[in-house]
């Protein structure tokens, strides 16, 4: 698997995990978990974008 595809897949995984943590933190009234989820979601979006940029430069 190319690095760009791997970055996109891992980014999406982190994005989804972050959304889940965010919602669980909100539901359980746990601001720390909610913040952790937000951070992971943003990191996932960044990693996904890095994969997209890498794919452009591979061509």
C-alpha positions in Angstrom: 0.0 0.0 0.0 1.3 3.4 -0.9 2.1 5.8 1.9 -0.4 8.3 0.7 -3.2 5.7 0.8 -2.1 4.6 4.2 -2.1 8.2 5.5 -5.6 8.7 4.2 -6.9 5.5 5.8 -5.3 6.2 9.1 -6.5 9.8 9.0 -10.0 8.6 8.5 -9.7 6.1 11.3 -8.5 8.7 13.7 -11.2 11.1 12.6 -13.9 8.5 13.4 -12.3 7.6 16.7 -12.2 11.2 17.6 -15.9 11.7 16.8 -16.8 8.8 19.0 -14.7 10.0 21.9 -16.2 13.5 21.5 -19.8 12.2 21.7 -19.1 9.8 24.6 -17.4 12.6 26.5 -20.4 14.9 25.9 -22.9 12.1 26.9 -21.0 11.3 30.1 -20.3 14.9 30.9 -16.5 14.3 30.7 -14.9 17.4 29.2 -11.4 15.8 29.2 -12.6 12.9 27.0 -14.5 15.3 24.8 -11.4 17.5 24.3 -9.3 14.4 23.6 -11.8 13.4 20.9 -11.7 16.8 19.3 -7.9 16.7 19.2 -7.9 13.3 17.7 -10.5 14.2 15.1 -8.5 17.3 14.0 -5.3 15.3 13.8 -7.1 12.7 11.7 -8.3 15.4 9.3 -4.7 16.7 9.0 -3.3 13.3 8.3 -5.9 12.6 5.7 -5.0 15.9 3.9 -1.3 15.0 4.0 -2.2 11.7 2.3 -4.1 13.6 -0.4 -1.2 16.0 -1.0 1.2 13.1 -1.2 -1.0 11.5 -3.8 -0.9 14.6 -5.9 2.9 14.7 -5.9 3.2 11.0 -6.7 1.9 11.5 -10.2 
